[in-house]
Amino acid sequence: MAGSADRSDSGSGSILHDALQQLSGALNLSITLGSPLSVAVIAVDRYLSLQPTPESYSYDLTVTDGLWRVKFQLADSLIRWVKNGSLRCGVGVRLSRLSVVHDETRLGHSYLRIDGINSITELPEMFDNIKDVDNIPQWFRDDVIRTDGPLQLTRKHYLSLWINDDPHGSVWIANSPPPHVVLDVSNITLLGDLEAFLHCSKRPLPLLVRILHRSRIRYYGKPGQNIDFPFQVYYEVADQSGIMSMVLWNELCPEWFHRLTVGTVLYLQQFAVKPSYQKRSRPQISNLSLMTFRSIEISLNPRSPATVVTVVPPKCVQPQWYLPDVPYNFTTRSEVEANSNHACDIIGLVTYVGRLERIRSKEKSGPEKFWAYRWVHAVDGTSDSPFILEIFSSSQPEIFSNICPMTYLVCTQMRVCQEAGRFVYLTSSAETQLFITGCHKKQPYVNEPKVKAFIQWTKTLKDSVMLQKTAVGGHYSYPPAPPTFTPTTKTNTANETSIIAVAELKGELESMQYREHKRVAIQGYVVAVKYHSWPPGDQQPGVNAAQETSQSHQQQEVSNAGSFRHHITIDSTSTDSDSAIPPKRKRLHSRVKQRQYFTRSKVQSDSQDGFTSHVEEELSNEAELEEDESESEDEHMPIRHSAAREVIDPRLSGSPDAQAASQPAASWESSIWPLVKQNVTDHFCCGRLDEGSIAEKFHFDDREVLLQHLSLCPAKWTPDLTPQTHTHTPVACPGYFILTILGLNQKAAVDILFLPVVTLDDPRAAGVPHSHHDNSLLSCLTTGHVYVEPDGTCPDPGSLMSSAPQMESERVVCIIDLCLLGENRIETICSKLYRTADICQPEST
């Protein structure tokens, strides 16, 4: 069938157009391309699968060859590459197999599908001239559906790409000033009178209420479910008689979520009264002398009956309505310890922002779900310590993704947590709302006394001084693990981590998804330690030199900052042909500090010279490999690296400097390791430290670039915002250790990175006592930091390594933080090591 588009030319010269014309004539509804089709990915969209399958979600991919753009569904067998962050917006893809799928339950509906991908590459230079992807005309077959929504028409909307609780897409109506209204409030129902209507057929009169709190969005969709918009949002509303929960359901969520904000006054008609759901969290409201009605709730439905919602403009709100003001409980940093297990509101100047990470929901029912969160530090001038904030997504993606240093941050309904009686931090609740610089105007809290006091304090600050205290990104984990390790079979908190066998790490690593964080514990023996200087190539990089460079950069940014402030590859001798994705040859050496893993113990016995010569041979033959890659055995999947390339990152052998950087500055091996390493069947090894694992200084001029690096990959490619390089100025990282831990059965081993805290400028030092110890390597591993003498001196790597023999035959438990940074870069960092004396034996049963 003929193709059509937004312009009338025939598409001559377009390789994508030609391939689709070929597909139109295919008798078996699919084609295998003789030469892979090189396109750019410009959008990745996710939605709930129609029926229960191993994959809970389906994905639509929009690609372009520079002349046309086309939307395809992605075959289920290829979804793994989206989930691990390799197949994303702004990369190049070489397509090998395409097909047409007809919807047999509808007349005249079909869509295109990508069934095979030959390889995923860096974005080819041929796409560098694209400025706006929306200006590229879209190609359609005459019988292919045209839709801005999912290609499977049963689904009416897309979900946010990485989590379910963010509003996403044009179906979510933006907030706008409400029109002027004239209301007759002489006949209304008070909240205190609603219970009489619970079991009554008579409908209550309208309600006039103010919103006090709003929860994040809850998505309750399941495959096979026929609800178009399975969303739910809880509100706490109040009038002069009391406080009650209100629930916004289904289609009303996209229509009203952005418009029903905290402080908004509502006139509600045709609502329902239902028994309340008791098994949910509720905001803490302690400073209003009003009754809270918990047995019933107000239900706003799109039908049966269809609720009528009227937003009352602030100028139309009358004092004689006696609607309570929004209550706040602002707490300063000096007061936090006294509010343990309570909710409070805070305001602070942000000094540290961590990267966005995800954790897997523990819900047993429903599709796979993740929570997104990040760590933030903020100061308010009342304490030398910052607020340490664990902030989860609050369904405010435009704020959550743009938190950065030197901005004023307000967080409401934060829960105060205290671990081991001394580690205090705040974690967000379902009702937490976030506000940053640019969002504070006209918010109800602006006249709160502690907010005004904070603003006065900020006027005394010097931007140059505050900039020197800012940082972003890197590995961050809080609170510290407890001083002793107690085995547990449940993982209810960050400090309750069950032990897994070292060999089970393979399954943990293979199941990791993009930016997913996991914490696991293993037990065994430290059999080898290597120390590497950082940055690569520096024999003994000075922390002071890095700080001086950062300070000089920051001094140039003070005026800007002042204005801103005030205004893996995993393999275990597997025959699976899908274990890796090769990067584009042309930019192979330009991409930095990726980490790869291998599990072949045979490699341990090979010489370093053997490694290098083998890898150099692979590199010299890479052009030939690319020519032949379309003939791979399983061409519907991205091709894998050769075995040698899985063993070692070829970039480490690409130049003499890189080779030198890969050599440890100091090392130690236990007496048992040379004897048993030949018998190890699985050895999970890591390359050098990833740049993304180290916190770096914040530079205002690099703000946009830094925010991109910290955020999750977007659902749509914006060429002007394509991630750019910048000067990475580490806060303080003179070097790092690689620990080899051998399992108790001597059949599996793992290499783990250890980054000790060496200065109080490191964000990881906040809220953690910098206790004195003997600066042995074992003491550093158990405390997480190197002890710096009062005169500023600290031990050199050789001195630390000289104490490594203390670990000979010492059984240890190691707490490991895992995070898939993307592009096969898995971060494996030791957050704490327990020596034998610190391990509590489980009670016998």
N, C-alpha and C positions, 0 to 999 in steps of 0.2 A: 504494500500500500504506500501511497505517496506520503511524504513527510510535510509538515507545515511548521511555521514559526512566527515570531513577531515581525519578521521582515520577509520580503518576497523573493530574495535571490535564491538560487538553487543550492547553495552551500558548497559550491565548487572550491576545492582546495582544502576542505575540512576532512581530516582522517576520521573523526568521530562520525560525521555525517555519512561518509562512505561506508563505515562499518554498520551503521544502523540501516542503511539501504540494503546492505547485504543480508542483514538479519530479517528484513521484511520479506525477502524471497526465500527464506529457509523453510523447507518442508517440515522439518522436525522441531521447529520453533526455537532452535538454538544454533549458535555457530562457535567454532573454535578458530580463533584468529591465527593465521599463518605467521604473522609478525605481531608481537604484543603492541597494544595501542597505548601510547603515552599520553596521559591526561593529568590534570591537576584537580585535587579534591577541594571544592569550594564550600561544601556544606555537609555536615553529618547530623542526621536527625534520628531521634529514638522515640519509640512508642511501644505500648504494651502488645505482646503477641496475641493473636486471635484465640488460639487454643493452647492448653498446657503442653509445653514442649521442654526439652532440656534448656533451651534459651528462653528466658522470661520475656525478652524484649526483641523487637525487630528494628532494623535500621535502614533508613533511606540515605543514599549517597548522591550528591549532586556533583558532577564533574564537568570539566571543560577542556577543550583542546585549543582554546584561545579564540575560536570563531563561533562555537556553539556551546551551550550548556544543556545538560540532560540529567534528569533525575532517575536513578535506578534504585531498586531494592537490593540490599546486600544479602547474598545467600547465607543461611545459618552457619555453614561450614567456615565462613570467613569472619564471623562476628568476633572471634577471639582477638583479631588484630585491632579492632576498635577498643575492646575492653582492656587491652594491655597498653594502649596509648600509641601504638605504632601507626595505625591507619587513622589519620586525623586531618583536620583542615590545614591547607597550606603545604601538603606534601605531594610528590609526584607518585603516580600509580601506573603500572603497566598491566593493562587488562588483557586476559587471554581467552575468556569464554563469556558469552552473553546469551541471554534467552528472553523470550516473551512468555509471560504468564497470564492466562485468561481467568477472570473471575467467573466461574461457572454458575454462581448464584445470582448474577446480575446480567442484564442485557447490555452488550456493547462496551464492556469494561475490561481493560487489560493493562498491564504495566511491564516495564523492562526490569531485568534482574542481572546483576553481576554474579556469575557462577565461578569465575576463575580469575585470580590475580597472580601474575607472574612474579612481580617484585614491587616493593615499596621503596622509593628513593627520595633524596632531597629534591626540592622543587627545581625542575629544569629551568635554565636561563631563558628559554623561549617564552616563559610566562612572566618574566620580570616587568614587561611593559603593561601588564594589566593593572589598572588603577581602580576600577569599580566593577565588581562582578555582576552587579545588577544591570549593567549596560550591555552585557553579552546576551544576545537573543537566545531564547529557549526553544529547543527542537521538540516537536511532538509527532508521533505517528497519528494518523487520523483516528485509529481505534484505541489509542492510548489515552488514559484519563489525564485531564489537565486539572491539577489541584495544588494549592499551597499547603495542604495538609498531607497526612500519610497516604501512600500509594494504595494501601489496603483500606478501602473506603469505610469499612466497618468502624475504624478508629477515626475520631473526629479531631484529634489534636495531637501535637507532639509534646513530649515531656522534656524537661531540662536534660541535657546530655549525660550528666554524671550523678545527679540525685533527683529524687521525686518531689521534694518539698519546696521547690522554687517555681514561681510563675514563669512561663516560657511561651513565647509566640504571640501573634497578633490577636488571639482569642481573649487574652487578658487585657481588658479595657483599662487604659491609663487614667490616672486621677486628673480631675479638672475641677475648677471652681463650680460649686453647685449654683443653679439659678435661684433668684429671689423667690421666696414662697410666702404665701399668706395661709396660716393654719388656724383652724377652729379647734382650740384645745379645751373647750368647755366640757366636752364629753370624751374623756379618756379613761383608760384603766391603769391603776397603779400596780406595780409589780407585786406588792403585798396582797393583792386581791386575785391573782391569777390562779392560785391553787383551786379555787372554786370551780374553775372551768376545765379541770383536768379530765373529769369523767362526765362532762356535760356536752350535749350537742349544740348548745348555744355558743356562738363565738363571742369572744371578748371585744370590747371597744378598742380603738387604737391605743398604742403605747407611745410615750414620749420619753426617751432615755438618752443617756450619754454613754459612750464607749469608754471604759476605764482601762481595759487590757485586751490585747489581741494575741492569739496563738499563731504559731507557724502553720502553714498549710499541711494538711494530712491527705495523702493520696492512698486510697484503699482499693484501687483497681486490681483485678485478678484476671488471668487468661480465662476465656470462656464467659466472662461477665458481660452483660449487655447494657451497662450504664455508660452513657457517652462521656460524662465528666464526673468520674468518681472522686470528688474532692470534698473536703470538710474543713471548716475553720471555726474555732471556738472564740467567743468574745465574752467578756464580763461587762454587763451594762448595769446602769443604776438610775434610779429616780429618787424622789424624796422619801420613798417608803423602804428602800433597801437595794440589794445587789443580787443579780441573777445571771446565770449563764445563758448565752444565746448561740445557736449553731447555724452557720451558713452552709447550705447543702448544694452539691452538684453544679448545675449550670450557673447558679447564682454566684459561685466563687469566682470564676473568670469575669463575670459582669461587675461584681461589687468589691472584690478584695482590695484593690488599690484605692478605692474611694471611701472605704469604711476604716478609717485610721483612728488611733487613740485620740480622744478628745472630741470626736465627731458626735453631733446630736442627731438622733434619728426619730422619724415619725413613722411607725410601723402599722400596717393594716394587713388583715387576712393572714395572720401568723398562726402557728399551731402551738399547743402546750403539751409537752410530753414528760414522762418520768425521766429524770436526769440519769446520765451514765456515770456511775460512781467510780469506776476504775480508771481514772485519768488524773493527771496533775492539775493543780489549780494555782493561780497566783496567790501570793500572800498579801493580804490587804489588812494592815493592822492599825492604820491611823484614820479610819473613817468610823464614826459612831453610827453605823447603819447595820441593820440585820442582813445577813447573807442567807438567801433561800437556796438550799442545796437539793431539795427533793424533786424539784421540777426544773425544766429548762424551756426556753423559747426556741422554736424550730422555724427557720425561714426556708421555705421550699419553692422550687420552680413551678410546682403544680400540686393540686389536691390539698389545700388551696394554693394558688399562686400568690406569694407574698408581694405586697406593694411596699417598696422601700423609698422613703423620701429623706434626703440629706438636707438638714436645715443649715443654711449659711450662718457663720458666726455672728454676723450683724443682725440676724433675725432672732437670735436666742434672747429670751426675755428673763430678767432676774426673778420675776414672780413665778417662774416655773420651778424654782428651787431645785435645780439639777446640781448634784454635787460636783465639785471640781475633781480633776484627775489627781489621785493621791500618789505622792512619791515618798521614798524613804532613802534619800541620798546619804551615803556613808563615806567618810574620808578614809584614806589608807590607814591612818593611825587608829581608826575605830574598828577596823575589820575584824581583828582577833576577838573582839567582844561580841560579835554577831554570828558565831559559828552555827551552822545548820539553819540559818535564817536567810531570807531573801532581802536584797538591798539594791539600790540604784547607785551608779558611780559615774563620775566625770573625771577625765584625766587627759593629759597630753601624751600622745603615743610616742614611745621611744624604741620599741621593737615590734616587728610584725613577722610572724612565721609564715611559711608556705601553707597553702591549702592542702589538706590531706583528707582521706576518707577512711572510715571504719565500717565494717560490715555489720548490718543490723542483726540482732540475735533473734528476731521474730521467726517463729517456726512456720507460720502460715503465710500464704501469699507469695508473690514473686520476690526475687532477690532485691535487696534494698541496701543502700549505703547512706551514711550520714557524713556530711562535710563539716570540717572544723579547722580552726587555726589557733595558735597561741599568740597572745598580744601582751605587751607590757605597757603600762601607762602610769604616769606620776601626777600627783596633785599638790606637792609641796608640803604635805603634813608629815611625811616620813621619809627616811633615807631609802626605804624599800619601795619598789613599784607595786602596783596592782598586777598580779599574775592572772591573766584571764584566759580561760578555755572557752572560746566562742564557737558555737555551732551555727550553722546556717539558720537564719530567722525568716526565710522567705523574702529577704530583701537583698537580692543578688547585686544590685547596683551599689549598695553600701558595703556589703560583706566583702566583695572583691576589691574594693577601693580603699580599705583601711591602710593607711601608710603613716610612717613617722612624721611628727610635727603637726599632726591634725588633732583637733579636740574630739574626743570620743565619749559618747554617752551610751551606757548600757543599762537597761532597766531589768528588774526581776532576775538579777544574778544570784545564784545560790552560793553561800560561803561554805567552803569545804576545808577541813583541817585534818591532815594525815599525821599520825604519830605524835599528835599534840603540838607540832611546831611548824609543819609545812602548810601554809595557808594559801589557798588560791580560790578563785571564783569561777564557777562554770555556769553557762547560760542554761536557761530553762525553756520550756515550750512557749512561754509567754514573753521571752526577752525580745525587746525592740532595740535596734541600733541606730545611732545618729552620728554623723561625722560633719566636719566643717563643710558648710554649704547647705546643711539640712536643719540647722538649729532654729532658724527664723520661724517665729510664730508657734514654736512647740510649747506645750503647757508648762514645761519645767523651767523656762527661762527666768522666771522670777523667784525660783527657789533660793533661799539664803546661801546654801552651800555652793550652788552654781555661781552665784554672784561673787562669792569669796574666791572661788577658783579663778574666775576671770580676772579679778584684781591681782591675784598672785602671778598669773601669766604675764602681766604687764611689767613685772620686775625682772623678767628673764632676758638673757642675752642669747640671741639666735645662734651665734658662733659657739657658745658653750653647750647648748642643747644639741646642736648637730653632732658634736663630737661624741655624744652619748647614744647616738641612734644606730640601729642595725636592722637588717632584714634577713630572712631565710635561714637555711642551714638545718641540720638535725637538732630537734629540740624535744625533750621529754621531761614531764613534770607530773606529779611530785617524784622525788627520788625513791628508789626501791627501799624497803625497810632494811634495817641493819642485819637482820637474820632472815634466812629463807625457810619458809614453812611450806611444804608441798600441799597442793590442793587439787581437787578434781573439778572445781568450778572456777570460772573467771568472771567474777562480779565487778572487780575494780582493777585499776591499772597495777595494783600491787599484789593481786592474786593471779599468779601465772603458773599453769600446770606444766610439768616437765614432759618433753617429748624426746624420743630417741633421736640421735644425730642423723641417722639414716632417714627419718621422717621429714627432715628439712626439705628433701626433694619435693614431696607432695605440697608442703607449705609454699615453696617458691613457685611451683608450677601453677598454683591456684591464685597467685597474687594478681590483682587488677591495678589499673593505672592509679597512682597516688594512694593506693591502699596501705594502711599502716597495720602491722601486726606485732605483737610482743610474744615471744616464746622463750622458754627456758630449756637448756640442755645441761647434761652433766658429763664430765669426763676429766681429761688431763690436758693442761697446757704443755704441748710438746715442742713448740717452736714460736719464736717471737722475732719479728723484723721491724726495724724502725726506718721510716722514710722521711726525708726532709720535704717541706712544702713551702712554696710552690715547687713543682717538679723542676729539677735542674739546679736548685739552690742547695748548696752543701749545708749551710747553717743560716737560714733566713732569719733576719732580726725582726722581732715584733715591733720594736721601736721605729725601725725604718718604715714599716708598713703604716704605722700610725702617723708618722710625719707626712707621708705622701697623702694619706687620707685627710689630714688636717689642712694641708695646703689646698686640696681640692675643695674642701668644705668652706674655707675662707672665701673662695671665689663665688660661693653660692649663697652667702648669708643674706644678701639683699633679696634674692629670689625666695629663699625659705621664709624670711620674715613676711613677705607679701602673701605667701601661700598659707602660713600659719594663721595669720590674722584674717585673711579672706579665705636480655639475659638469655641470655641464652642458657637454657638448662638442658643437660643431656646426661644420660647414664647408659652409654653404649646402646642407645635406642636406635631403632630403624625408622622412627617416625620422620617423614620427610618434611615436616613443617616446623622444625624447632628453631629456626632463626630467619631473619630478614636482612639481606645484604644492603648496606647503604650505597648510595651512588658513588661510583669510583672517583669521579671528578672532585668531589668534596670530601673524600675519605679522610684526608689528613687535616682538614680544617675543623672538623667536629671534635670537641674536646672531652676528655676525661670520662669516657663511658666505661662501664664495668661489665665484664662477662664472667659467666660461671661455667665450670666444667666438673665432671665427676669421674674422670678416668684416672684411676690410680697409676696406670702404666706411665702416664706423663711424668710422674714424680721421679722416675728413674732415668728419664732422658736428660741429656746434657743441655745446658743453655745454648751452646753452639748449634745443637740439633734443632732447638726451637727456632732460632733466628734464621738458619738456612732454609728450613721448611717454610716459614712464613714468607720470607723473601721470594721463594719460588712461587708461592701462591699469589703474591702480589704481581709478579711479572706475568703470570698467566691469567690475570683477572679480566683483561680485555677479551681474551679468547673465551673465557667463561661467560662473559656477558653476551657474546655472539651466539653461544650455544645454549643459553639458559632457557630459551623457549622450548627446547627439546627435553626438559627435565621430565622425570618419570610421572610426576603428579602435577601437571601444569595448571590445575585449578587452584593450587595453593602457592603462596610466595616461596621461592626457592630458599634452601638453607645454605648456610656457610659450609665450607669444608671443615673437616675435623680439626685441622690445625688452627683454623681461624676461631673455632670455638675454644680452643685451649688457651690462646693468648690474643689479646687485642693487637691487631697488626699495626695500629698507630704507635704502639710502644716500640716497635722496631723500625719505624719509618725513618729515623734520623739518629745520628750519634747522640744528640742531646736527649732524645726521648729514651734511648737505650740506657744512658747514664742515669736518667731520672728513675728508671725502673729498678735500679740496683739499690738495695738497702744500705743505709748509712751505718747501721749496726745490726747485729743479729745474734740469736742464741738458739741452740737446739738441745733438747733433753737427750740423755744417753739412750733412751728407749726408742726414740723416733727413727733413727737409721735402721734399726732392727725390724721394725714392724711396718714401715711405710709401704713395703712391697706387697703386703697382704691386705692393705686397705682397698676395698672394692669401690667405695664412693668417697670422693674428696671434693667438697664444694669449695672452689677457690675463687677469690676475688682479684680484680686488678687494682690499680691505684685509686686513691681517694677521688671521689667525684666532687667537682666544684660546688655542686648543689647541696652538698652535705655540710658546707662551712658557712656560718653566718658572715655577712659582709657589711661593710659600712654603707650607710644610706647617703646617696648623693642626690640632691634635688634635681639636678639636670638630667639624671637617669631615671627619674620617677616612673615614667610610662613604661620604660623597658623593664625595670625591676618589678612593677606590678604584673606585667605579663608573665615573667618568670615565676612569680609566686602563685599566680592563679592557675586554675585548671584550663586545659585546652578548650578553646571556644567552639561553639557549634557551627559558626560561619566564618569563612576566611575573609579578613579585611586586609587587603594588600598593604595599606599604609601602616598597619599595626603588626606586620609580620615581625616576629621576634628578632631583635637585633642584638649584636654583640655590644658589650660594654666592659669597662675596666673593672675586674673583680678585685676588690680590696678587702681581704679577709680581716675580720676583727682581730683575731690573734690565733694563728695556727702555724707554729714553726715546724710541726711535723706530726706524724701519726704512726701508730703501731698496727701491725697485722699479727693477730694471734691465731695459731693453729691449735684447735682443740680436738683431741682424739677421743672418740666414744669409749665407754667402759669395755665394750667387747672388741675393741681394736679393729673393727670392720669398716668404720666410717669416720671421716674427719671433716672439719669445716674451718675455713679461714674467716675471721671476723675482724673488722676494723675497730680500733679504740682511739678516740680523740680526747685526750685529757684536757681539762680546763686549766689554762696556764695564766689567766689574768682575770681580774674582776670585771673587765670590759666585756667579757664573753657573756652573752645573754643567758647561757646555761648556769652562770654563777649566781644569778638572782634567786633569792629565797633559799639558798643552800649554804650552810655554815662552811666556811673555808678553814677546816680544822687542821691543826698541826699534826704531821706524821713524819716518819723517818725517810721519806722520799725513796723508798724501795719500790721496785716495779709493782710488786704485789699490793703495796699500800695504795699506789696510784690507781690500780685497777679496782680496788674495793671501795675507794672514796670517790673516784671519778676525777680527781684533780691532782696536779703537782703542787706541792707546798712551796710557795715563794717566800723567801726569807724577808725580814723587815727591811733589809737594805736593797731589796729588789732582785737578788740573785736566785737562780733556780738551777737544778742539776742539769748537766748536759746529757745527751742520749747515752753516751758511753757509761756514765755513772749509773744511770738507771738500769742499763742492760747488765751491768756487772752484778746486780742483785737478782737477776732472773733465775739463777740456780736454786733460789729458795722455793721455786715452784716445782722442782723435781719431785715427781710422784705425789703431788698434792691434788687430791680429788677436789674439783671445783664445780659449782653451778654457775652458769653464765646466763644472764638475762640479755636477750638479743632483740633489738628493734629492727624490724624489716619494713622497707617501704619501696614500692616500685615507682621510681622517679619518672619512668617512661623510656621508650626506645630501648628496651632490654637493659635498663640501668637499675639494678636492684641494690639498695642501700642496706648493708648488714652491719650494724654498729652495736658494740658491747656497751650496754648502759650500766651494768654492774656485774662484778665477779664476786662470788661468795667462796671463801676458803672453807676447808673442812670444818673448822671450829664454829663457823657461822651458819651451818646447815642443821636445822632441827630435824631429827629423825621422826617419821610419822609414827603415831601410836599404833600398836598392834591391835588387831580386831579379833 
